[in-house]
Amino acid sequence: QVQLVESGGGLVQPGGSLRLSCASSRSIFIANVMGWYRQAPGKERELVALLTRGGYTNYADSVKGRFTISRDNDKNTVYLQMNSLKPEDTAVYYCNVQFGGNYWGQGTQVTVSS
């Protein structure tokens, strides 16, 4: 069994920053792909950012230049640094890690509003 626990969400003003964390019960070192997804009310879940074991990253066009995905193997944690936040970034953000199987966190709410 693998559990992923997200944290770091909250309410921020436009232009603000947040860092989301995803703590894994299994070593991140052996993960094939790590990623962050988000889902806003009435919308499909979408990929925000991904990171492969080899260090390749990819981002949704809407967040390029503003968001950064990273990992800390010692802490078994995947991060999403979010800068210059916009109201349209408001969503529930989900951590996804692939070890062979596919695992999801429970999600953390990010609300960007003035």
C-alpha positions as CSV (number, residue, x, y, z in Angstrom):
1,Q,0.0,0.0,0.0
2,V,1.1,3.5,-0.9
3,Q,-0.3,6.6,0.7
4,L,0.2,10.2,-0.5
5,V,-0.7,13.1,1.7
6,E,-0.9,16.6,0.2
7,S,-0.5,19.8,2.2
8,G,0.1,23.5,1.7
9,G,-3.1,24.6,0.1
10,G,-5.0,27.6,1.2
11,L,-6.4,31.0,0.3
12,V,-4.0,33.5,-1.3
13,Q,-4.5,36.8,-3.2
14,P,-3.8,37.1,-6.9
15,G,0.0,37.4,-7.5
16,G,0.8,35.4,-4.3
17,S,2.6,32.2,-3.9
18,L,2.1,28.7,-2.4
19,R,4.1,25.6,-2.2
20,L,2.2,22.3,-2.2
21,S,3.8,19.2,-0.7
22,C,3.0,15.5,-1.3
23,A,4.5,13.2,1.2
24,S,4.8,9.6,0.1
25,S,4.8,6.5,2.3
26,R,7.0,4.8,-0.3
27,S,10.4,6.0,-1.4
28,I,10.2,8.7,-4.1
29,F,13.6,7.5,-5.3
30,I,12.1,4.6,-7.1
31,A,9.0,6.3,-8.6
32,N,8.8,6.4,-12.3
33,V,6.6,9.5,-12.7
34,M,5.5,12.1,-10.2
35,G,2.9,14.7,-11.1
36,W,0.4,17.3,-9.9
37,Y,-3.1,17.5,-11.3
38,R,-5.9,19.9,-10.6
39,Q,-9.7,19.9,-10.9
40,A,-11.9,23.0,-10.8
41,P,-15.7,22.7,-10.3
42,G,-17.4,21.7,-13.5
43,K,-14.1,20.9,-15.3
44,E,-12.1,17.8,-16.1
45,R,-9.0,17.0,-14.1
46,E,-6.0,18.3,-15.9
47,L,-2.3,17.7,-15.7
48,V,-0.4,20.7,-14.2
49,A,3.1,19.4,-14.0
50,L,5.1,16.1,-14.2
51,L,8.5,14.9,-13.3
52,T,10.1,11.6,-14.3
53,R,12.7,9.6,-12.5
54,G,15.2,10.8,-15.0
55,G,14.5,14.4,-14.3
56,Y,12.4,15.3,-17.3
57,T,9.7,17.9,-16.5
58,N,6.6,19.1,-18.4
59,Y,4.0,21.7,-17.6
60,A,0.6,22.8,-18.8
61,D,0.9,25.8,-21.0
62,S,-1.3,27.8,-18.5
63,V,1.3,27.4,-15.7
64,K,4.6,27.5,-17.6
65,G,7.0,30.1,-16.1
66,R,4.9,30.3,-12.9
67,F,4.9,26.7,-11.4
68,T,7.8,24.4,-10.7
69,I,7.7,20.7,-9.7
70,S,10.5,19.2,-7.7
71,R,11.3,16.4,-5.3
72,D,13.2,15.7,-2.2
73,N,14.2,12.1,-2.1
74,D,15.4,12.3,1.6
75,K,11.9,13.5,2.6
76,N,10.0,11.3,0.1
77,T,8.2,14.4,-0.9
78,V,7.1,16.0,-4.2
79,Y,6.6,19.7,-4.3
80,L,4.8,22.2,-6.5
81,Q,5.9,25.8,-6.1
82,M,3.2,28.1,-7.4
83,N,4.1,31.7,-8.1
84,S,2.1,34.6,-9.6
85,L,-1.1,32.9,-8.8
86,K,-4.2,33.8,-10.7
87,P,-7.9,33.3,-9.9
88,E,-8.1,30.7,-12.6
89,D,-5.6,28.6,-10.7
90,T,-8.3,28.0,-8.1
91,A,-8.9,24.2,-7.9
92,V,-8.3,21.1,-5.9
93,Y,-4.8,20.0,-6.5
94,Y,-4.0,16.2,-6.5
95,C,-0.6,14.5,-6.2
96,N,0.0,11.5,-8.4
97,V,2.9,9.1,-8.2
98,Q,3.6,6.1,-10.4
99,F,5.6,3.2,-8.9
100,G,4.3,0.7,-11.5
101,G,0.9,1.1,-9.8
102,N,-0.8,4.5,-9.9
103,Y,-1.5,6.3,-6.7
104,W,-3.4,9.5,-5.8
105,G,-3.5,11.8,-2.8
106,Q,-6.8,13.1,-1.4
107,G,-6.3,16.6,-2.7
108,T,-5.7,20.0,-1.3
109,Q,-7.7,23.1,-2.0
110,V,-6.1,26.2,-3.5
111,T,-8.2,29.3,-3.7
112,V,-6.9,32.5,-5.4
113,S,-9.1,35.4,-4.6
114,S,-8.9,39.1,-3.5
